[in-house]
Amino acid sequence: MLNSVAYNEKNSKTVETLILEAKIRSENPVYGSIDIQTKLKLQNEETLKEIDLSLKPTYTY
C-alpha cells in the first residue's frame, strides 16, 4: 500500500491511517471500517432527529 502512495505523501498520517485500518480490520474482519462508518452514520442521523425535535416549538394549552 505504501508503494502506491507518492514518495512525498509518505508521512506519518499515511502510516497512522494504515495502522488504524489494520487494527479495525483485526477487530472486525468481515466489515472492517465500513461497519464503524455505518454505525456512526446511523448514530449521527438519530442525533440530528433528536436535535430537530428539541428545536420544534413546544405548544402548551
Secondary structure, DSSP 8 states (H G I E B T S, - for coil): -GGGS-GGG-SHHHHHHHHHHHHHHHH-TTTTHHHHHHHHHHHHHHHHHHHHHHHS-----
